[in-house]
Amino acid sequence: MSDYVITQPAVPSVAVSHSSARFPIRRVFCVGRNYAAHAREMGKDPDREPPFFFTKPADAVIPASGTVPYPSATNDLHHEIELVVALGGGGANVDPGNALDLVWGYGVGIDLTRRDMQAVAKDMGRPWDMAKGFDASAPCTPLVPASTLGHPAGNAIWLDVNGARKQEGTLDELIWTIPEIIAALSRLVTLAPGDLIYTGTPAGVGQIRPGDTVSGGVDGVATFTLVFGPQPA
């Protein structure tokens, strides 16, 4: 007999490449403005900002395939392609030199953003959680274990909308490297197995419309193609 007063919610998880096993998701952290060109297109100076983070609910992660629901309450949904880091270890105040030891594997995700809602929240000095952390806001490919993949470094990252290239860059353009991201985040919270980190997006973020086909990937890690559903009535 369960000790819970309601039915226990399912544990959010993401698929593992070439396996029937799944990776359980504890928390989802996202790094803001971690490519210099993207920081500039957002009107910020990439040479002066330390890394900053925001979160998404664990159950915002959905497969980066098939049809993705177009969210309510926006007329300006934006795509942000990102390398996703999955942690198999944890800790606080992690040394950058040891940070990669915590990584279980990698995937490719999209940080979907209600840009119009975010802009209003920023102008009014309000939190912009609902601009980032809505349902199905973090599509992700199956994860590839680091034990077979290694640790991506200079790989190309790209995203197309309806066959037209919108975002492209390489992982060596990250302002803060993966070990530095992990170390910085671990000084703010104690990391744990099951945490996902969306590591930032290159320049070229832009609008997605209902019915658009979006494809993207990180060379050598994973690729995806998905279609956005109709706008809610």
MDAnalysis code that builds the backbone (N, CA, C; Angstrom):
import MDAnalysis as mda
import numpy as np

u = mda.Universe.empty(699, n_residues=233, atom_resindex=np.repeat(np.arange(233), 3), trajectory=True)
u.add_TopologyAttr("name", ["N", "CA", "C"] * 233)
u.add_TopologyAttr("resid", np.arange(1, 234))
u.add_TopologyAttr("resname", ["MET", "SER", "ASP", "TYR", "VAL", "ILE", "THR", "GLN", "PRO", "ALA", "VAL", "PRO", "SER", "VAL", "ALA", "VAL", "SER", "HIS", "SER", "SER", "ALA", "ARG", "PHE", "PRO", "ILE", "ARG", "ARG", "VAL", "PHE", "CYS", "VAL", "GLY", "ARG", "ASN", "TYR", "ALA", "ALA", "HIS", "ALA", "ARG", "GLU", "MET", "GLY", "LYS", "ASP", "PRO", "ASP", "ARG", "GLU", "PRO", "PRO", "PHE", "PHE", "PHE", "THR", "LYS", "PRO", "ALA", "ASP", "ALA", "VAL", "ILE", "PRO", "ALA", "SER", "GLY", "THR", "VAL", "PRO", "TYR", "PRO", "SER", "ALA", "THR", "ASN", "ASP", "LEU", "HIS", "HIS", "GLU", "ILE", "GLU", "LEU", "VAL", "VAL", "ALA", "LEU", "GLY", "GLY", "GLY", "GLY", "ALA", "ASN", "VAL", "ASP", "PRO", "GLY", "ASN", "ALA", "LEU", "ASP", "LEU", "VAL", "TRP", "GLY", "TYR", "GLY", "VAL", "GLY", "ILE", "ASP", "LEU", "THR", "ARG", "ARG", "ASP", "MET", "GLN", "ALA", "VAL", "ALA", "LYS", "ASP", "MET", "GLY", "ARG", "PRO", "TRP", "ASP", "MET", "ALA", "LYS", "GLY", "PHE", "ASP", "ALA", "SER", "ALA", "PRO", "CYS", "THR", "PRO", "LEU", "VAL", "PRO", "ALA", "SER", "THR", "LEU", "GLY", "HIS", "PRO", "ALA", "GLY", "ASN", "ALA", "ILE", "TRP", "LEU", "ASP", "VAL", "ASN", "GLY", "ALA", "ARG", "LYS", "GLN", "GLU", "GLY", "THR", "LEU", "ASP", "GLU", "LEU", "ILE", "TRP", "THR", "ILE", "PRO", "GLU", "ILE", "ILE", "ALA", "ALA", "LEU", "SER", "ARG", "LEU", "VAL", "THR", "LEU", "ALA", "PRO", "GLY", "ASP", "LEU", "ILE", "TYR", "THR", "GLY", "THR", "PRO", "ALA", "GLY", "VAL", "GLY", "GLN", "ILE", "ARG", "PRO", "GLY", "ASP", "THR", "VAL", "SER", "GLY", "GLY", "VAL", "ASP", "GLY", "VAL", "ALA", "THR", "PHE", "THR", "LEU", "VAL", "PHE", "GLY", "PRO", "GLN", "PRO", "ALA"])
u.atoms.positions = np.array([
    [0.838, -1.189, 0.000],
    [0.000, 0.000, 0.000],
    [0.879, 1.246, 0.000],
    [0.565, 2.210, -0.836],
    [1.370, 3.416, -0.943],
    [1.139, 4.344, 0.242],
    [2.192, 5.076, 0.646],
    [2.084, 6.074, 1.699],
    [1.704, 7.444, 1.154],
    [1.569, 7.553, -0.160],
    [1.235, 8.840, -0.756],
    [-0.277, 9.057, -0.737],
    [-0.685, 10.311, -0.580],
    [-2.115, 10.621, -0.490],
    [-2.772, 10.751, -1.867],
    [-1.971, 10.846, -2.909],
    [-2.460, 10.789, -4.280],
    [-1.603, 9.790, -5.035],
    [-2.028, 9.423, -6.234],
    [-1.223, 8.528, -7.051],
    [0.108, 9.194, -7.378],
    [1.180, 8.471, -7.156],
    [2.519, 9.042, -7.392],
    [2.709, 9.372, -8.864],
    [3.098, 10.607, -9.194],
    [3.333, 10.955, -10.595],
    [4.455, 10.109, -11.197],
    [4.387, 9.900, -12.484],
    [5.433, 9.172, -13.191],
    [6.750, 9.936, -13.110],
    [7.847, 9.223, -13.113],
    [9.168, 9.848, -13.119],
    [9.481, 10.305, -14.539],
    [9.729, 11.601, -14.749],
    [10.107, 12.053, -16.098],
    [11.404, 11.381, -16.539],
    [11.501, 11.101, -17.816],
    [12.696, 10.426, -18.312],
    [12.893, 10.744, -19.783],
    [14.085, 10.432, -20.265],
    [14.416, 10.616, -21.674],
    [15.025, 9.320, -22.181],
    [14.814, 9.033, -23.451],
    [15.309, 7.784, -24.030],
    [16.829, 7.764, -24.087],
    [17.366, 6.557, -24.126],
    [18.797, 6.329, -24.321],
    [18.977, 5.714, -25.700],
    [19.896, 6.260, -26.467],
    [20.103, 5.811, -27.839],
    [20.442, 4.329, -27.909],
    [19.797, 3.632, -28.850],
    [20.056, 2.211, -29.116],
    [19.845, 1.348, -27.878],
    [18.851, 1.700, -27.060],
    [18.592, 0.948, -25.837],
    [17.118, 1.089, -25.479],
    [16.605, 0.096, -24.767],
    [15.250, 0.206, -24.233],
    [15.253, 0.895, -22.865],
    [16.441, 1.113, -22.315],
    [16.559, 1.779, -21.020],
    [16.265, 3.268, -21.169],
    [15.954, 3.909, -20.062],
    [15.678, 5.340, -20.061],
    [16.486, 6.024, -18.959],
    [16.720, 7.314, -19.169],
    [17.480, 8.119, -18.209],
    [16.484, 8.935, -17.386],
    [16.403, 8.725, -16.066],
    [15.453, 9.477, -15.250],
    [15.910, 10.926, -15.079],
    [14.965, 11.844, -15.163],
    [15.301, 13.269, -15.088],
    [14.960, 13.801, -13.701],
    [15.937, 14.404, -13.061],
    [15.720, 15.014, -11.750],
    [15.380, 16.493, -11.891],
    [16.258, 17.244, -12.539],
    [16.054, 18.676, -12.750],
    [16.600, 19.046, -14.128],
    [16.129, 20.177, -14.646],
    [16.613, 20.681, -15.933],
    [17.109, 22.111, -15.728],
    [18.407, 22.298, -15.956],
    [19.023, 23.615, -15.887],
    [19.384, 24.077, -17.297],
    [19.261, 25.367, -17.549],
    [19.606, 25.934, -18.853],
    [20.564, 27.107, -18.637],
    [21.556, 27.209, -19.516],
    [22.525, 28.299, -19.453],
    [22.093, 29.383, -20.426],
    [21.996, 30.602, -19.965],
    [21.613, 31.709, -20.827],
    [22.798, 32.348, -21.521],
    [22.607, 32.723, -22.776],
    [23.576, 33.507, -23.561],
    [25.002, 32.976, -23.436],
    [25.206, 31.721, -23.863],
    [26.521, 31.103, -23.728],
    [27.297, 31.030, -25.039],
    [26.775, 31.661, -26.096],
    [27.529, 31.858, -27.329],
    [27.647, 33.368, -27.538],
    [28.850, 33.842, -27.878],
    [29.070, 35.283, -27.979],
    [28.138, 35.941, -28.985],
    [27.977, 35.320, -30.163],
    [27.138, 35.932, -31.201],
    [25.683, 36.006, -30.753],
    [25.210, 34.986, -30.034],
    [23.838, 35.028, -29.530],
    [23.693, 36.101, -28.454],
    [24.705, 36.224, -27.582],
    [24.645, 37.279, -26.560],
    [24.530, 38.650, -27.224],
    [25.271, 38.842, -28.309],
    [25.226, 40.143, -28.996],
    [23.874, 40.363, -29.655],
    [23.291, 39.303, -30.241],
    [21.994, 39.492, -30.894],
    [20.894, 39.768, -29.874],
    [21.157, 39.404, -28.600],
    [20.215, 39.712, -27.535],
    [20.562, 41.024, -26.834],
    [21.569, 41.747, -27.368],
    [21.906, 43.066, -26.854],
    [22.782, 43.069, -25.626],
    [23.569, 41.988, -25.422],
    [24.413, 41.888, -24.228],
    [25.882, 41.769, -24.620],
    [26.757, 42.041, -23.639],
    [28.199, 41.976, -23.848],
    [28.707, 40.617, -23.383],
    [29.166, 39.744, -24.302],
    [29.567, 38.399, -23.896],
    [30.885, 38.362, -23.127],
    [31.640, 39.454, -23.128],
    [32.947, 39.449, -22.484],
    [32.882, 39.787, -21.003],
    [31.726, 40.203, -20.522],
    [31.645, 40.680, -19.146],
    [30.709, 39.883, -18.256],
    [29.862, 39.048, -18.828],
    [28.854, 38.355, -18.040],
    [29.339, 36.996, -17.548],
    [29.230, 36.725, -16.250],
    [29.417, 35.345, -15.782],
    [28.221, 34.514, -16.223],
    [28.325, 33.186, -16.164],
    [27.189, 32.368, -16.600],
    [25.988, 32.578, -15.685],
    [24.788, 32.541, -16.281],
    [23.581, 32.558, -15.469],
    [22.680, 31.418, -15.924],
    [21.783, 31.020, -15.027],
    [21.003, 29.813, -15.243],
    [19.516, 30.062, -14.986],
    [18.695, 29.304, -15.693],
    [17.275, 29.239, -15.385],
    [16.875, 27.766, -15.478],
    [15.658, 27.461, -15.082],
    [15.243, 26.059, -15.022],
    [13.970, 25.818, -15.824],
    [13.760, 24.568, -16.150],
    [12.512, 24.086, -16.729],
    [12.057, 22.884, -15.896],
    [10.755, 22.620, -15.850],
    [10.301, 21.413, -15.150],
    [10.853, 20.157, -15.827],
    [11.100, 19.133, -15.029],
    [11.619, 17.885, -15.600],
    [10.678, 17.319, -16.648],
    [9.350, 17.463, -16.434],
    [8.407, 16.887, -17.395],
    [8.173, 17.779, -18.607],
    [8.924, 18.901, -18.722],
    [8.906, 19.685, -19.957],
    [9.721, 19.012, -21.054],
    [10.544, 18.026, -20.680],
    [11.359, 17.293, -21.653],
    [10.484, 16.260, -22.349],
    [10.431, 16.366, -23.674],
    [9.668, 15.430, -24.500],
    [10.566, 14.952, -25.632],
    [10.192, 13.895, -26.331],
    [11.020, 13.441, -27.457],
    [11.101, 14.500, -28.564],
    [12.280, 14.671, -29.110],
    [12.475, 15.579, -30.253],
    [12.161, 14.804, -31.529],
    [10.889, 14.487, -31.686],
    [10.454, 13.704, -32.841],
    [8.942, 13.838, -32.955],
    [8.413, 13.408, -34.094],
    [6.975, 13.437, -34.286],
    [6.424, 14.850, -34.294],
    [5.226, 15.007, -33.721],
    [4.569, 16.308, -33.665],
    [4.694, 16.879, -32.255],
    [5.209, 18.099, -32.177],
    [5.368, 18.807, -30.906],
    [4.220, 19.809, -30.790],
    [3.533, 19.849, -29.664],
    [2.416, 20.787, -29.544],
    [2.889, 22.236, -29.552],
    [2.181, 23.064, -30.312],
    [2.464, 24.501, -30.284],
    [1.823, 25.059, -29.017],
    [2.571, 25.829, -28.208],
    [2.034, 26.250, -26.913],
    [0.965, 27.322, -27.014],
    [0.170, 27.412, -25.977],
    [-0.807, 28.486, -25.852],
    [-0.107, 29.776, -25.432],
    [-0.836, 30.865, -25.469],
    [-0.415, 32.151, -24.887],
    [0.823, 32.744, -25.540],
    [1.041, 32.470, -26.826],
    [2.163, 33.111, -27.525],
    [1.850, 33.229, -29.010],
    [2.361, 34.295, -29.592],
    [2.362, 34.459, -31.043],
    [3.782, 34.602, -31.572],
    [4.759, 34.306, -30.698],
    [6.161, 34.471, -31.090],
    [7.010, 33.410, -30.400],
    [6.791, 32.149, -30.788],
    [7.557, 31.025, -30.254],
    [8.920, 30.967, -30.943],
    [10.005, 30.868, -30.163],
    [11.355, 30.855, -30.721],
    [12.044, 29.517, -30.465],
    [12.915, 29.158, -31.400],
    [13.767, 27.969, -31.290],
    [15.155, 28.357, -30.783],
    [15.741, 27.485, -29.933],
    [17.114, 27.644, -29.465],
    [17.731, 26.252, -29.385],
    [18.564, 25.883, -30.361],
    [19.193, 24.565, -30.418],
    [20.339, 24.491, -29.409],
    [20.458, 23.362, -28.698],
    [21.465, 23.274, -27.638],
    [22.005, 21.851, -27.489],
    [23.276, 21.753, -27.105],
    [23.826, 20.486, -26.625],
    [23.302, 20.270, -25.214],
    [22.847, 19.054, -24.932],
    [22.316, 18.711, -23.615],
    [23.302, 17.772, -22.922],
    [23.621, 18.095, -21.677],
    [24.516, 17.286, -20.851],
    [23.688, 16.565, -19.800],
    [23.853, 15.262, -19.683],
    [23.139, 14.459, -18.688],
    [24.127, 14.007, -17.620],
    [23.839, 14.311, -16.372],
    [24.759, 13.994, -15.285],
    [24.447, 12.632, -14.664],
    [25.498, 11.843, -14.492],
    [25.396, 10.570, -13.798],
    [25.998, 10.628, -12.411],
    [26.615, 11.755, -12.078],
    [27.185, 11.989, -10.762],
    [26.809, 13.374, -10.305],
    [27.197, 13.718, -9.097],
    [26.825, 15.025, -8.572],
    [27.829, 15.550, -7.579],
    [27.435, 16.645, -6.930],
    [28.292, 17.244, -5.922],
    [28.167, 18.744, -5.907],
    [28.765, 19.344, -4.889],
    [28.822, 20.793, -4.753],
    [30.265, 21.258, -4.902],
    [30.421, 22.490, -5.383],
    [31.755, 23.089, -5.529],
    [32.708, 22.173, -6.304],
    [32.224, 21.714, -7.441],
    [32.986, 20.792, -8.282],
    [34.158, 21.524, -8.930],
    [35.312, 20.900, -8.931],
    [36.480, 21.447, -9.617],
    [36.301, 21.252, -11.119],
    [36.535, 22.305, -11.930],
    [36.385, 22.140, -13.384],
    [37.194, 20.978, -13.945],
    [38.347, 20.724, -13.336],
    [39.184, 19.635, -13.820],
    [38.586, 18.258, -13.624],
    [37.609, 18.162, -12.721],
    [36.956, 16.877, -12.461],
    [35.516, 16.836, -12.961],
    [35.045, 17.934, -13.557],
    [33.630, 18.068, -13.879],
    [33.147, 17.031, -14.885],
    [33.963, 16.692, -15.870],
    [33.510, 15.742, -16.885],
    [33.302, 14.345, -16.317],
    [33.883, 14.075, -15.137],
    [33.662, 12.775, -14.494],
    [32.201, 12.592, -14.093],
    [31.458, 13.707, -13.973],
    [30.055, 13.629, -13.575],
    [29.128, 13.361, -14.748],
    [29.618, 13.489, -15.972],
    [28.762, 13.420, -17.160],
    [28.475, 11.970, -17.531],
    [27.184, 11.650, -17.615],
    [26.785, 10.323, -18.076],
    [26.698, 10.265, -19.598],
    [26.192, 11.334, -20.204],
    [26.026, 11.312, -21.652],
    [25.554, 12.643, -22.188],
    [25.231, 12.640, -23.498],
    [24.886, 13.872, -24.201],
    [23.694, 13.640, -25.128],
    [22.954, 14.697, -25.366],
    [21.879, 14.708, -26.341],
    [21.814, 16.073, -26.996],
    [20.776, 16.255, -27.800],
    [20.538, 17.542, -28.469],
    [19.109, 17.959, -28.168],
    [18.938, 19.192, -27.745],
    [17.609, 19.651, -27.383],
    [17.303, 21.025, -27.947],
    [16.037, 21.408, -27.803],
    [15.600, 22.758, -28.174],
    [15.018, 23.416, -26.926],
    [15.552, 24.572, -26.590],
    [14.972, 25.407, -25.548],
    [13.925, 26.281, -26.228],
    [12.661, 25.865, -26.136],
    [11.581, 26.645, -26.735],
    [11.224, 27.813, -25.821],
    [10.966, 28.971, -26.433],
    [10.765, 30.200, -25.669],
    [9.580, 30.987, -26.198],
    [8.660, 31.335, -25.301],
    [7.605, 32.287, -25.650],
    [8.233, 33.691, -25.598],
    [8.790, 34.127, -26.722],
    [9.602, 35.343, -26.715],
    [8.772, 36.582, -26.394],
    [7.534, 36.629, -26.873],
    [6.699, 37.784, -26.569],
    [6.392, 37.868, -25.078],
    [6.105, 36.738, -24.465],
    [5.845, 36.712, -23.028],
    [7.105, 37.080, -22.238],
    [8.254, 36.585, -22.700],
    [9.514, 36.909, -22.035],
    [9.808, 38.406, -22.094],
    [9.563, 39.027, -23.264],
    [9.837, 40.447, -23.424],
    [8.982, 41.289, -22.485],
    [7.708, 40.928, -22.361],
    [6.819, 41.660, -21.455],
    [7.292, 41.509, -20.008],
    [7.651, 40.292, -19.622],
    [8.113, 40.056, -18.256],
    [9.379, 40.851, -17.953],
    [10.306, 40.878, -18.899],
    [11.536, 41.652, -18.693],
    [11.225, 43.131, -18.541],
    [10.366, 43.652, -19.405],
    [10.020, 45.081, -19.349],
    [9.371, 45.461, -18.023],
    [8.610, 44.519, -17.450],
    [7.896, 44.805, -16.211],
    [8.663, 44.369, -14.970],
    [9.880, 43.853, -15.163],
    [10.687, 43.404, -14.037],
    [10.130, 42.185, -13.332],
    [9.412, 41.352, -14.080],
    [8.807, 40.158, -13.512],
    [9.595, 38.906, -13.888],
    [9.444, 37.820, -13.142],
    [10.069, 36.557, -13.543],
    [9.530, 36.105, -14.900],
    [10.373, 35.397, -15.660],
    [9.904, 34.907, -16.957],
    [9.871, 33.380, -17.029],
    [9.496, 32.773, -15.876],
    [9.391, 31.311, -15.827],
    [8.452, 30.747, -16.888],
    [7.280, 31.378, -17.042],
    [6.292, 30.840, -17.976],
    [6.667, 31.086, -19.435],
    [7.675, 31.920, -19.673],
    [8.192, 32.092, -21.029],
    [9.132, 30.962, -21.419],
    [9.644, 30.238, -20.418],
    [10.631, 29.182, -20.662],
    [10.168, 27.802, -20.195],
    [9.409, 27.757, -19.095],
    [9.146, 26.481, -18.449],
    [7.765, 25.921, -18.668],
    [7.205, 26.108, -19.853],
    [5.868, 25.604, -20.133],
    [5.908, 24.138, -20.576],
    [4.738, 23.544, -20.725],
    [4.648, 22.139, -21.132],
    [5.330, 21.924, -22.481],
    [6.085, 20.817, -22.583],
    [6.731, 20.412, -23.843],
    [7.712, 21.455, -24.357],
    [8.327, 22.223, -23.456],
    [9.227, 23.306, -23.864],
    [10.680, 22.878, -24.023],
    [10.954, 21.569, -23.849],
    [12.348, 21.126, -23.921],
    [12.481, 19.814, -24.688],
    [12.119, 19.794, -25.983],
    [12.337, 18.571, -26.767],
    [13.798, 18.135, -26.713],
    [14.024, 16.828, -26.638],
    [15.391, 16.312, -26.522],
    [15.498, 14.982, -27.265],
    [16.609, 14.772, -27.924],
    [16.889, 13.495, -28.577],
    [17.219, 12.437, -27.533],
    [17.235, 11.171, -27.928],
    [17.794, 10.158, -27.032],
    [19.242, 10.505, -26.664],
    [19.610, 10.151, -25.443],
    [20.953, 10.446, -24.952],
    [21.948, 9.382, -25.419],
    [23.172, 9.826, -25.661],
    [24.259, 8.923, -26.043],
    [25.251, 8.877, -24.883],
    [25.576, 7.690, -24.355],
    [26.504, 7.624, -23.230],
    [27.879, 8.187, -23.585],
    [28.469, 8.914, -22.645],
    [29.822, 9.436, -22.849],
    [30.838, 8.308, -22.935],
    [30.504, 7.156, -22.359],
    [31.427, 6.018, -22.405],
    [31.658, 5.530, -23.820],
    [30.696, 5.761, -24.721],
    [30.880, 5.376, -26.119],
    [31.144, 6.583, -27.011],
    [30.613, 7.731, -26.634],
    [30.739, 8.930, -27.465],
    [32.005, 9.715, -27.189],
    [32.458, 9.707, -25.930],
    [33.484, 10.654, -25.511],
    [32.821, 11.970, -25.134],
    [33.600, 13.051, -25.117],
    [33.082, 14.359, -24.742],
    [33.197, 15.313, -25.932],
    [32.058, 15.720, -26.523],
    [32.099, 16.606, -27.697],
    [32.813, 17.911, -27.381],
    [33.542, 18.415, -28.381],
    [34.286, 19.668, -28.175],
    [34.004, 20.654, -29.312],
    [34.580, 20.434, -30.490],
    [34.422, 21.392, -31.574],
    [33.335, 21.061, -32.563],
    [32.431, 20.154, -32.200],
    [31.403, 19.677, -33.122],
    [30.512, 20.815, -33.620],
    [30.036, 20.690, -34.859],
    [29.090, 21.656, -35.410],
    [27.719, 21.462, -34.776],
    [27.019, 22.576, -34.566],
    [25.655, 22.574, -34.054],
    [24.810, 23.417, -34.993],
    [23.596, 22.950, -35.324],
    [22.829, 23.622, -36.376],
    [21.333, 23.355, -36.210],
    [20.528, 24.232, -36.816],
    [19.078, 24.061, -36.815],
    [18.506, 24.658, -38.090],
    [17.574, 23.920, -38.714],
    [16.875, 24.363, -39.921],
    [15.378, 24.465, -39.634],
    [14.729, 25.433, -40.251],
    [13.280, 25.546, -40.223],
    [12.776, 25.459, -41.656],
    [11.969, 24.447, -41.937],
    [11.447, 24.208, -43.288],
    [12.571, 24.151, -44.322],
    [13.680, 23.525, -43.936],
    [14.800, 23.324, -44.845],
    [15.765, 24.485, -44.963],
    [15.487, 25.608, -44.314],
    [16.358, 26.787, -44.379],
    [17.189, 26.863, -43.103],
    [18.508, 27.006, -43.265],
    [19.405, 27.071, -42.116],
    [19.171, 28.358, -41.328],
    [18.905, 28.226, -40.029],
    [18.637, 29.372, -39.162],
    [19.712, 29.572, -38.100],
    [20.215, 28.477, -37.552],
    [21.252, 28.563, -36.525],
    [22.394, 27.638, -36.890],
    [23.620, 28.097, -36.667],
    [24.772, 27.224, -36.839],
    [25.952, 27.795, -36.065],
    [26.794, 26.903, -35.618],
    [27.992, 27.274, -34.877],
    [28.766, 26.017, -34.561],
    [29.713, 26.126, -33.664],
    [30.468, 24.970, -33.199],
    [30.564, 25.029, -31.680],
    [30.758, 23.877, -31.069],
    [30.790, 23.828, -29.614],
    [31.994, 24.549, -29.028],
    [33.043, 24.738, -29.825],
    [34.190, 25.484, -29.282],
    [33.933, 26.990, -29.248],
    [32.724, 27.419, -29.681],
    [32.337, 28.822, -29.542],
    [31.626, 29.100, -28.222],
    [31.409, 28.066, -27.415],
    [30.817, 28.274, -26.102],
    [31.672, 29.250, -25.294],
    [31.046, 30.256, -24.686],
    [31.778, 31.182, -23.823],
    [32.291, 30.434, -22.596],
    [31.391, 29.660, -21.988],
    [31.742, 28.832, -20.835],
    [31.704, 27.381, -21.280],
    [32.818, 26.661, -21.124],
    [32.900, 25.273, -21.553],
    [32.032, 24.389, -20.672],
    [31.838, 23.163, -21.095],
    [31.014, 22.241, -20.314],
    [31.570, 22.053, -18.900],
    [32.873, 21.802, -18.719],
    [33.376, 21.706, -17.338],
    [33.155, 22.981, -16.537],
    [33.313, 24.137, -17.170],
    [33.099, 25.396, -16.457],
    [31.636, 25.596, -16.092],
    [30.729, 25.185, -16.984],
    [29.300, 25.272, -16.687],
    [28.958, 24.418, -15.467],
    [29.410, 23.177, -15.484],
    [29.122, 22.265, -14.374],
    [29.683, 22.820, -13.069],
    [30.920, 23.301, -13.106],
    [31.544, 23.833, -11.897],
    [30.795, 25.058, -11.374],
    [30.434, 25.974, -12.283],
    [29.728, 27.188, -11.867],
    [28.368, 26.855, -11.277],
    [27.644, 25.941, -11.910],
    [26.313, 25.569, -11.426],
    [26.412, 24.885, -10.062],
    [27.461, 24.092, -9.858],
    [27.616, 23.363, -8.597],
    [27.955, 24.279, -7.430],
    [28.315, 25.511, -7.712],
    [28.526, 26.483, -6.640],
    [27.215, 27.149, -6.219],
    [26.165, 26.919, -6.997],
    [24.854, 27.494, -6.701],
    [23.889, 26.470, -6.128],
    [23.975, 25.237, -6.617],
    [23.142, 24.132, -6.127],
    [24.004, 22.877, -6.091],
    [23.600, 21.918, -5.277],
    [24.280, 20.632, -5.266],
    [23.735, 19.786, -6.406],
    [24.587, 19.475, -7.350],
    [24.178, 18.676, -8.506],
    [24.000, 17.217, -8.106],
    [23.194, 16.496, -8.905],
    [22.904, 15.103, -8.572],
    [22.656, 14.312, -9.849],
    [22.822, 12.985, -9.792],
    [22.504, 12.158, -10.950],
    [21.067, 12.397, -11.402],
    [20.878, 12.490, -12.707],
    [19.574, 12.761, -13.273],
    [19.377, 14.199, -13.695],
    [20.298, 15.082, -13.318],
    [20.196, 16.477, -13.745],
    [20.585, 16.598, -15.221],
    [19.821, 17.396, -15.964],
    [20.145, 17.740, -17.350],
    [20.561, 19.201, -17.407],
    [21.519, 19.504, -18.275],
    [21.947, 20.884, -18.486],
    [21.872, 21.193, -19.979],
    [21.023, 22.154, -20.340],
    [20.984, 22.692, -21.703],
    [22.034, 23.811, -21.747],
    [23.020, 23.679, -22.625],
    [24.266, 24.427, -22.472],
    [24.341, 25.760, -23.211],
    [23.263, 26.195, -23.853],
    [23.278, 27.478, -24.550],
    [23.133, 27.303, -26.051],
    [22.748, 28.381, -26.719],
    [22.404, 28.312, -28.145],
    [23.222, 29.288, -28.969],
    [23.602, 28.924, -30.194],
    [24.299, 29.870, -31.077],
    [23.343, 30.919, -31.634],
    [23.892, 31.885, -32.354],
    [23.098, 32.969, -32.938],
    [22.104, 32.424, -33.958],
    [21.084, 33.239, -34.225],
    [20.105, 32.898, -35.243],
    [18.770, 32.454, -34.698],
    [18.553, 32.610, -33.387],
    [17.255, 32.223, -32.827],
    [16.152, 32.987, -33.554],
    [15.011, 32.347, -33.713],
    [13.941, 32.989, -34.456],
    [12.631, 32.268, -34.284],
    [11.639, 32.732, -35.017],
    [10.263, 32.310, -34.807],
    [9.953, 30.958, -35.437],
    [9.139, 30.202, -34.731],
    [8.544, 28.966, -35.238],
    [7.045, 29.199, -35.351],
    [6.476, 28.795, -36.471],
    [5.040, 28.938, -36.687],
    [4.381, 27.562, -36.700],
    [3.105, 27.506, -36.384],
    [2.397, 26.226, -36.458],
    [2.582, 25.577, -37.828],
    [2.851, 24.287, -37.841],
    [3.056, 23.558, -39.084],
    [4.488, 23.525, -39.557],
    [5.388, 24.289, -38.940],
    [6.787, 24.297, -39.360],
    [7.463, 22.962, -39.065],
    [8.352, 22.566, -39.977],
    [9.219, 21.412, -39.759],
    [10.578, 21.924, -39.295],
    [11.028, 21.422, -38.167],
    [12.293, 21.860, -37.579],
    [13.222, 20.658, -37.476],
    [14.433, 20.812, -37.976],
    [15.438, 19.764, -37.852],
    [16.722, 20.378, -37.350],
    [17.547, 19.560, -36.730],
    [18.795, 20.098, -36.200],
    [19.639, 18.991, -35.620],
    [20.745, 19.389, -35.029],
    [21.611, 18.396, -34.416],
    [22.946, 18.957, -34.014],
    [23.710, 18.095, -33.398],
    [25.126, 18.323, -33.117],
    [25.867, 17.186, -33.787],
    [26.732, 17.518, -34.734],
    [27.435, 16.487, -35.493],
    [28.143, 15.518, -34.550],
    [27.952, 14.218, -34.807],
    [28.589, 13.192, -34.005],
    [27.856, 12.845, -32.728],
    [26.790, 13.597, -32.406],
    [26.020, 13.319, -31.191],
    [24.636, 12.800, -31.564],
    [23.806, 13.639, -32.172],
    [22.448, 13.240, -32.551],
    [21.852, 14.277, -33.478],
    [20.864, 13.854, -34.259],
    [20.077, 14.760, -35.093],
    [18.598, 14.472, -34.851],
    [17.738, 15.394, -35.273],
    [16.308, 15.206, -35.079],
    [15.538, 15.937, -36.168],
    [14.295, 15.537, -36.370],
    [13.327, 16.253, -37.194],
    [11.986, 16.147, -36.504],
    [11.300, 17.267, -36.381],
    [9.979, 17.283, -35.754],
    [9.105, 18.330, -36.449],
    [7.807, 18.241, -36.198],
    [6.840, 19.156, -36.785],
    [6.022, 19.773, -35.653],
    [5.745, 21.068, -35.760],
    [4.924, 21.740, -34.764],
    [3.457, 21.646, -35.135],
    [2.650, 21.363, -34.144],
    [1.222, 21.231, -34.347],
    [0.524, 22.557, -34.523],
    [-0.799, 22.537, -34.633],
    [-1.567, 23.763, -34.841],
    [-1.576, 24.644, -33.601],
    [-1.794, 25.932, -33.813],
    [-1.900, 26.854, -32.689],
    [-3.202, 26.596, -31.946],
    [-3.136, 26.536, -30.614],
    [-4.367, 26.281, -29.850],
    [-5.416, 27.353, -30.089],
    [-6.657, 26.966, -30.080],
    [-7.755, 27.903, -30.289],
    [-7.850, 28.885, -29.124],
])
